[in-house]
Amino acid sequence: MDARSCLFCRIVAGLDPAHIVHADDDVIAFLDTRPVFKGHTLVVPVRHVDTLVELPAELFVPLLGTVQRLAAAVRVAFGAQGSFVGSNNVVSQSVPHLHMHVVPRTKGDGLRGFFWPRQKYAGEHDMAEHAERLRRALAAA
């Protein structure tokens, strides 16, 4: 992908500004410009990858290792008690370049669980059926 067509690729190339907190050959991490809480950081692979599904195996450890280190660092840097770590794939993915969110969290910060309403299974049978469908899809992959 051409660096000019992807915001995060432009940041990696130094064409767009960002408050970078970590950079190496595989991963770059920078502050989100619209944070859930101050210190909210985005961690992205340097190489353009659309979603987690397309992430090459050799980038798993560099990406998730950086996420892990940032999840610990937000506790020290901001006095957070923990963090929210997440990623959207296609749906609600504002930039079509894989990015993991690391958001500092503190009990009573006002953020309620996930950002979407919860649903219930119709019962144990419905839950078992959904689990089986996932097991079959995993086995076929």
C-alpha positions in Angstrom: 0.0 0.0 0.0 1.2 3.5 -0.8 2.1 5.4 2.4 0.1 8.4 1.3 -3.2 6.6 1.3 -3.0 5.3 4.9 -2.8 7.7 7.9 -0.8 5.2 10.0 1.6 4.5 7.1 2.1 8.2 6.8 2.9 8.4 10.5 5.4 5.5 10.2 7.0 7.3 7.2 7.3 10.5 9.2 4.9 12.3 6.8 2.3 13.0 9.4 3.0 14.1 13.0 2.4 11.9 16.0 3.4 11.7 19.7 5.5 8.5 19.3 6.1 6.6 22.6 7.8 3.6 21.0 9.3 2.7 17.7 11.4 -0.2 16.4 11.7 -2.1 13.1 8.4 -3.9 13.5 6.1 -1.7 15.6 5.3 1.9 16.4 3.2 3.2 19.2 1.8 6.7 19.5 -0.9 8.6 21.4 -4.4 8.5 20.1 -5.5 12.0 19.1 -9.0 11.3 20.4 -8.3 9.4 23.6 -10.8 7.6 25.8 -8.5 8.7 28.6 -5.2 10.7 28.5 -2.4 8.3 27.7 -4.6 6.2 25.3 -2.0 4.7 22.9 -2.3 3.0 19.6 0.2 0.2 18.7 0.5 -0.6 15.0 2.8 -2.8 12.9 5.2 -0.7 10.8 4.3 -2.9 7.8 0.8 -2.1 6.5 -1.6 -4.8 7.7 -5.4 -4.3 7.4 -6.6 -6.4 10.3 -5.5 -8.9 13.0 -6.6 -11.7 10.6 -3.9 -10.7 8.1 -1.1 -10.2 10.6 1.9 -12.3 9.7 3.0 -14.8 12.4 6.4 -13.2 12.7 4.7 -9.9 13.9 2.6 -11.4 16.6 5.3 -11.3 19.3 6.6 -7.8 18.4 3.1 -6.4 18.3 1.7 -8.1 21.4 4.9 -7.7 23.3 4.8 -4.0 22.8 1.1 -4.0 23.8 2.0 -5.9 27.0 4.8 -3.5 27.9 2.5 -0.5 27.3 -0.2 -2.1 29.4 2.3 -2.2 32.3 3.8 1.3 31.5 0.4 3.1 31.7 0.1 1.9 35.3 3.4 3.5 36.2 3.1 6.6 34.0 -0.4 7.6 34.9 -1.1 5.8 38.2 -3.6 3.6 36.4 -4.8 0.5 38.2 -5.0 -1.4 34.9 -5.8 -1.0 31.2 -8.2 -1.8 28.5 -6.6 -3.5 25.5 -8.6 -4.0 22.3 -8.7 -3.9 18.5 -11.5 -3.6 16.0 -11.4 -5.6 12.8 -13.1 -3.8 9.8 -16.3 -2.9 11.8 -15.6 0.3 13.8 -12.0 0.3 12.5 -11.6 4.1 11.8 -8.2 3.6 10.1 -7.9 0.5 7.9 -4.5 -0.4 9.4 -4.3 -2.9 12.3 -4.0 -1.0 15.5 -4.3 -2.1 19.2 -5.6 0.3 21.7 -4.0 0.5 25.2 -6.2 2.6 27.4 -5.2 3.5 31.1 -8.0 2.4 33.5 -8.8 3.3 37.1 -11.7 1.9 39.1 -14.5 4.4 39.0 -13.2 6.1 35.8 -16.7 6.0 34.3 -16.0 3.6 31.5 -18.5 0.7 31.8 -17.1 -2.6 30.6 -17.2 -2.9 26.8 -18.3 -0.1 24.6 -21.4 -1.9 23.3 -24.5 -3.4 24.8 -24.4 -7.0 26.0 -26.6 -9.9 24.8 -27.7 -13.1 26.5 -27.8 -16.6 25.2 -31.2 -18.2 25.0 -29.9 -20.9 27.4 -27.3 -23.6 27.8 -28.2 -25.2 24.5 -27.8 -21.9 22.6 -24.4 -21.4 24.2 -23.3 -24.9 23.4 -24.4 -24.5 19.8 -22.3 -21.3 19.4 -19.3 -22.9 21.0 -19.6 -25.9 18.6 -19.8 -23.6 15.6 -16.6 -21.9 16.7 -14.9 -25.2 17.3 -15.8 -26.3 13.7 -14.6 -23.1 12.2 -11.3 -23.3 14.1 -10.8 -26.9 13.0 -11.4 -25.9 9.4 -8.9 -23.0 9.5 
